């Protein structure tokens, strides 16, 4: 790399918001689908296994899946924001 030439990728400074997709849209859809499907099918799984005691843990797992589905994209977004801010300095 030559002195004075800076290699950059991504949008121009100040235009970052124009290139971002709607916040968490894809992640929200996947989270809702997976958590909802697991919660809806928990009674069927318990009945199929003839083990009614696994229904509650499956509901808890569906809830944790929903919470993690919020947490993971949020952490990714915040890491990207921190990395972007540190590049601007």
N, CA, C and O atoms as a DFTB+ gen file, in Angstrom:
356 C
 N C O
     1  1       0.838      -1.170       0.000
     2  2       0.000       0.000       0.000
     3  2       0.887       1.238       0.000
     4  3       1.875       1.289       0.732
     5  1       0.556       2.211      -0.790
     6  2       1.329       3.438      -0.881
     7  2       0.958       4.376       0.245
     8  3      -0.160       4.348       0.759
     9  1       1.897       5.191       0.611
    10  2       1.633       6.178       1.662
    11  2       0.578       7.162       1.166
    12  3       0.624       7.620       0.025
    13  1      -0.346       7.468       2.018
    14  2      -1.383       8.429       1.656
    15  2      -2.609       7.788       1.032
    16  3      -3.641       8.444       0.887
    17  1      -2.517       6.530       0.665
    18  2      -3.671       5.833       0.091
    19  2      -4.278       4.937       1.150
    20  3      -3.591       4.145       1.796
    21  1      -5.551       5.079       1.308
    22  2      -6.237       4.307       2.337
    23  2      -7.192       3.325       1.672
    24  3      -8.005       3.706       0.830
    25  1      -7.086       2.082       2.052
    26  2      -7.993       1.070       1.530
    27  2      -9.208       0.986       2.442
    28  3      -9.058       0.792       3.649
    29  1     -10.402       1.128       1.894
    30  2     -11.619       1.077       2.708
    31  2     -12.633       0.171       2.031
    32  3     -12.668       0.008       0.812
    33  1     -13.434      -0.395       2.876
    34  2     -14.578      -1.123       2.377
    35  2     -15.788      -0.599       3.122
    36  3     -15.671      -0.110       4.245
    37  1     -16.931      -0.698       2.509
    38  2     -18.147      -0.234       3.165
    39  2     -18.586       1.124       2.642
    40  3     -18.004       1.657       1.697
    41  1     -19.601       1.666       3.256
    42  2     -20.170       2.924       2.786
    43  2     -19.287       4.119       3.120
    44  3     -18.402       4.039       3.973
    45  1     -19.539       5.209       2.444
    46  2     -18.844       6.456       2.720
    47  2     -19.163       6.912       4.135
    48  3     -20.251       6.634       4.638
    49  1     -18.243       7.600       4.784
    50  2     -18.532       8.109       6.132
    51  2     -19.781       8.992       6.136
    52  3     -19.950       9.856       5.275
    53  1     -20.633       8.764       7.098
    54  2     -21.872       9.527       7.207
    55  2     -23.042       8.912       6.463
    56  3     -24.172       9.378       6.610
    57  1     -22.804       7.877       5.667
    58  2     -23.879       7.256       4.885
    59  2     -24.134       5.814       5.310
    60  3     -24.743       5.045       4.567
    61  1     -23.671       5.446       6.498
    62  2     -23.805       4.068       6.966
    63  2     -25.264       3.639       7.069
    64  3     -25.601       2.503       6.736
    65  1     -26.126       4.538       7.526
    66  2     -27.529       4.190       7.742
    67  2     -28.251       3.869       6.437
    68  3     -29.225       3.116       6.448
    69  1     -27.800       4.417       5.324
    70  2     -28.460       4.170       4.045
    71  2     -28.256       2.735       3.555
    72  3     -29.057       2.237       2.763
    73  1     -27.211       2.074       4.008
    74  2     -26.904       0.740       3.509
    75  2     -27.370      -0.374       4.439
    76  3     -27.283      -1.549       4.080
    77  1     -27.856      -0.032       5.610
    78  2     -28.282      -1.049       6.562
    79  2     -29.682      -1.549       6.231
    80  3     -30.545      -0.756       5.856
    81  1     -29.922      -2.854       6.364
    82  2     -31.273      -3.384       6.166
    83  2     -32.150      -3.009       7.358
    84  3     -31.634      -2.559       8.381
    85  1     -33.458      -3.184       7.244
    86  2     -34.316      -2.931       8.404
    87  2     -33.798      -3.735       9.597
    88  3     -33.407      -4.891       9.438
    89  1     -33.792      -3.139      10.776
    90  2     -33.118      -3.781      11.907
    91  2     -33.665      -5.159      12.240
    92  3     -34.850      -5.326      12.528
    93  1     -32.782      -6.134      12.193
    94  2     -33.050      -7.491      12.631
    95  2     -34.204      -8.162      11.891
    96  3     -34.774      -9.116      12.422
    97  1     -34.574      -7.716      10.701
    98  2     -35.751      -8.276      10.033
    99  2     -35.599      -9.773       9.752
   100  3     -36.504     -10.553      10.049
   101  1     -34.471     -10.173       9.186
   102  2     -34.265     -11.579       8.881
   103  2     -34.123     -12.391      10.165
   104  3     -34.672     -13.486      10.281
   105  1     -33.391     -11.851      11.113
   106  2     -33.188     -12.552      12.387
   107  2     -34.502     -12.653      13.159
   108  3     -34.778     -13.672      13.792
   109  1     -35.302     -11.604      13.105
   110  2     -36.582     -11.624      13.824
   111  2     -37.502     -12.683      13.239
   112  3     -38.181     -13.392      13.982
   113  1     -37.532     -12.798      11.930
   114  2     -38.379     -13.791      11.277
   115  2     -37.940     -15.201      11.653
   116  3     -38.775     -16.044      11.984
   117  1     -36.634     -15.463      11.605
   118  2     -36.118     -16.793      11.955
   119  2     -36.371     -17.101      13.424
   120  3     -36.758     -18.215      13.776
   121  1     -36.151     -16.106      14.281
   122  2     -36.367     -16.306      15.717
   123  2     -37.818     -16.640      16.010
   124  3     -38.113     -17.603      16.718
   125  1     -38.716     -15.843      15.464
   126  2     -40.135     -16.063      15.723
   127  2     -40.608     -17.404      15.174
   128  3     -41.391     -18.104      15.816
   129  1     -40.133     -17.754      13.995
   130  2     -40.530     -19.010      13.388
   131  2     -40.033     -20.206      14.205
   132  3     -40.802     -21.120      14.502
   133  1     -38.771     -20.196      14.561
   134  2     -38.199     -21.333      15.304
   135  2     -38.780     -21.448      16.705
   136  3     -39.180     -22.534      17.124
   137  1     -38.828     -20.344      17.427
   138  2     -39.359     -20.384      18.796
   139  2     -40.842     -20.736      18.789
   140  3     -41.293     -21.525      19.619
   141  1     -41.593     -20.167      17.876
   142  2     -43.029     -20.459      17.792
   143  2     -43.300     -21.893      17.396
   144  3     -44.199     -22.538      17.935
   145  1     -42.524     -22.389      16.456
   146  2     -42.693     -23.773      16.012
   147  2     -42.380     -24.753      17.139
   148  3     -43.108     -25.724      17.345
   149  1     -41.307     -24.497      17.860
   150  2     -40.960     -25.370      18.975
   151  2     -42.023     -25.316      20.072
   152  3     -42.397     -26.349      20.626
   153  1     -42.507     -24.117      20.383
   154  2     -43.544     -23.993      21.414
   155  2     -44.843     -24.662      20.974
   156  3     -45.530     -25.284      21.784
   157  1     -45.175     -24.534      19.699
   158  2     -46.411     -25.142      19.204
   159  2     -46.326     -26.667      19.164
   160  3     -47.319     -27.359      19.392
   161  1     -45.141     -27.179      18.875
   162  2     -44.983     -28.626      18.746
   163  2     -44.594     -29.320      20.046
   164  3     -44.554     -30.550      20.093
   165  1     -44.308     -28.568      21.097
   166  2     -43.898     -29.174      22.377
   167  2     -44.917     -30.200      22.884
   168  3     -44.516     -31.296      23.275
   169  1     -46.220     -29.890      22.893
   170  2     -47.168     -30.906      23.362
   171  2     -47.181     -32.165      22.479
   172  3     -47.351     -33.279      22.974
   173  1     -47.001     -31.972      21.183
   174  2     -46.969     -33.126      20.282
   175  2     -45.728     -33.983      20.528
   176  3     -45.809     -35.211      20.516
   177  1     -44.582     -33.339      20.750
   178  2     -43.365     -34.090      21.059
   179  2     -43.541     -34.883      22.348
   180  3     -43.167     -36.052      22.429
   181  1     -44.113     -34.236      23.347
   182  2     -44.303     -34.904      24.644
   183  2     -45.250     -36.097      24.503
   184  3     -45.006     -37.158      25.077
   185  1     -46.319     -35.922      23.745
   186  2     -47.267     -37.015      23.537
   187  2     -46.627     -38.137      22.738
   188  3     -46.824     -39.309      23.060
   189  1     -45.869     -37.806      21.706
   190  2     -45.208     -38.817      20.880
   191  2     -44.226     -39.643      21.702
   192  3     -44.139     -40.859      21.530
   193  1     -43.501     -39.000      22.576
   194  2     -42.520     -39.696      23.414
   195  2     -43.160     -40.353      24.636
   196  3     -42.483     -41.041      25.399
   197  1     -44.467     -40.139      24.820
   198  2     -45.179     -40.653      25.992
   199  2     -44.485     -40.205      27.278
   200  3     -44.338     -40.965      28.236
   201  1     -44.066     -38.943      27.257
   202  2     -43.331     -38.372      28.391
   203  2     -43.838     -36.954      28.636
   204  3     -43.218     -35.994      28.179
   205  1     -44.958     -36.806      29.353
   206  2     -45.512     -35.466      29.566
   207  2     -44.578     -34.540      30.347
   208  3     -44.736     -33.320      30.294
   209  1     -43.617     -35.102      31.064
   210  2     -42.704     -34.283      31.858
   211  2     -41.696     -33.509      31.006
   212  3     -41.010     -32.635      31.536
   213  1     -41.581     -33.797      29.715
   214  2     -40.653     -33.033      28.871
   215  2     -41.311     -31.818      28.229
   216  3     -40.639     -31.019      27.576
   217  1     -42.620     -31.677      28.411
   218  2     -43.311     -30.556      27.779
   219  2     -42.841     -29.216      28.339
   220  3     -42.576     -28.289      27.572
   221  1     -42.734     -29.099      29.651
   222  2     -42.299     -27.834      30.260
   223  2     -40.872     -27.464      29.850
   224  3     -40.637     -26.313      29.481
   225  1     -39.918     -28.384      29.900
   226  2     -38.575     -28.015      29.430
   227  2     -38.543     -27.597      27.955
   228  3     -37.743     -26.745      27.569
   229  1     -39.400     -28.189      27.143
   230  2     -39.448     -27.778      25.733
   231  2     -39.993     -26.356      25.598
   232  3     -39.524     -25.594      24.753
   233  1     -40.974     -25.995      26.418
   234  2     -41.476     -24.619      26.411
   235  2     -40.384     -23.640      26.867
   236  3     -40.228     -22.556      26.304
   237  1     -39.637     -24.045      27.896
   238  2     -38.538     -23.207      28.383
   239  2     -37.483     -23.048      27.286
   240  3     -36.965     -21.952      27.074
   241  1     -37.167     -24.145      26.591
   242  2     -36.200     -24.079      25.507
   243  2     -36.686     -23.150      24.391
   244  3     -35.886     -22.421      23.805
   245  1     -37.981     -23.170      24.096
   246  2     -38.526     -22.262      23.083
   247  2     -38.365     -20.811      23.524
   248  3     -38.030     -19.943      22.718
   249  1     -38.604     -20.554      24.807
   250  2     -38.418     -19.199      25.330
   251  2     -36.969     -18.755      25.257
   252  3     -36.684     -17.617      24.886
   253  1     -36.049     -19.650      25.610
   254  2     -34.628     -19.321      25.524
   255  2     -34.190     -19.100      24.084
   256  3     -33.345     -18.248      23.810
   257  1     -34.755     -19.857      23.181
   258  2     -34.466     -19.657      21.764
   259  2     -34.914     -18.264      21.322
   260  3     -34.211     -17.590      20.569
   261  1     -36.072     -17.842      21.788
   262  2     -36.550     -16.501      21.466
   263  2     -35.662     -15.420      22.054
   264  3     -35.366     -14.427      21.389
   265  1     -35.229     -15.607      23.310
   266  2     -34.354     -14.619      23.955
   267  2     -33.006     -14.568      23.251
   268  3     -32.485     -13.484      22.990
   269  1     -32.440     -15.724      22.944
   270  2     -31.159     -15.752      22.251
   271  2     -31.288     -15.156      20.848
   272  3     -30.345     -14.555      20.334
   273  1     -32.442     -15.322      20.244
   274  2     -32.682     -14.735      18.928
   275  2     -32.685     -13.223      18.953
   276  3     -32.459     -12.592      17.920
   277  1     -32.933     -12.630      20.097
   278  2     -32.828     -11.172      20.258
   279  2     -31.390     -10.808      20.610
   280  3     -30.836      -9.845      20.080
   281  1     -30.798     -11.579      21.500
   282  2     -29.462     -11.292      22.020
   283  2     -28.389     -11.344      20.924
   284  3     -27.589     -10.417      20.800
   285  1     -28.370     -12.405      20.140
   286  2     -27.296     -12.603      19.160
   287  2     -27.234     -11.485      18.107
   288  3     -26.149     -10.949      17.877
   289  1     -28.340     -11.111      17.459
   290  2     -28.240     -10.016      16.492
   291  2     -27.895      -8.678      17.151
   292  3     -27.211      -7.845      16.557
   293  1     -28.373      -8.481      18.384
   294  2     -28.066      -7.234      19.081
   295  2     -26.573      -7.138      19.366
   296  3     -25.974      -6.082      19.159
   297  1     -25.969      -8.212      19.832
   298  2     -24.532      -8.212      20.095
   299  2     -23.762      -8.017      18.791
   300  3     -22.783      -7.272      18.755
   301  1     -24.196      -8.680      17.726
   302  2     -23.547      -8.498      16.434
   303  2     -23.635      -7.060      15.943
   304  3     -22.666      -6.511      15.419
   305  1     -24.805      -6.457      16.118
   306  2     -24.987      -5.058      15.719
   307  2     -24.086      -4.147      16.538
   308  3     -23.437      -3.256      15.989
   309  1     -24.042      -4.367      17.858
   310  2     -23.216      -3.528      18.722
   311  2     -21.734      -3.718      18.424
   312  3     -20.980      -2.745      18.446
   313  1     -21.300      -4.940      18.145
   314  2     -19.899      -5.167      17.767
   315  2     -19.566      -4.441      16.475
   316  3     -18.487      -3.863      16.347
   317  1     -20.476      -4.466      15.525
   318  2     -20.250      -3.751      14.275
   319  2     -20.205      -2.253      14.478
   320  3     -19.412      -1.560      13.840
   321  1     -21.053      -1.746      15.365
   322  2     -21.059      -0.313      15.641
   323  2     -19.767       0.113      16.320
   324  3     -19.227       1.176      16.015
   325  1     -19.264      -0.709      17.238
   326  2     -18.007      -0.396      17.926
   327  2     -16.850      -0.451      16.937
   328  3     -15.984       0.423      16.944
   329  1     -16.833      -1.467      16.090
   330  2     -15.764      -1.589      15.092
   331  2     -15.808      -0.430      14.113
   332  3     -14.766       0.101      13.727
   333  1     -17.003      -0.037      13.712
   334  2     -17.154       1.087      12.794
   335  2     -16.682       2.380      13.443
   336  3     -16.021       3.195      12.800
   337  1     -17.018       2.568      14.713
   338  2     -16.609       3.780      15.420
   339  2     -15.098       3.819      15.597
   340  3     -14.496       4.889      15.514
   341  1     -14.478       2.672      15.839
   342  2     -13.025       2.659      16.032
   343  2     -12.290       2.899      14.713
   344  3     -11.176       3.423      14.717
   345  1     -12.899       2.522      13.583
   346  2     -12.274       2.773      12.282
   347  2     -12.307       4.246      11.942
   348  3     -11.427       4.733      11.233
   349  1     -13.297       4.965      12.428
   350  2     -13.430       6.392      12.112
   351  2     -12.374       7.246      12.804
   352  3     -12.122       8.376      12.385
   353  1     -11.764       6.724      13.844
   354  2     -10.786       7.531      14.612
   355  2      -9.492       7.674      13.892
   356  3      -8.572       8.318      14.397
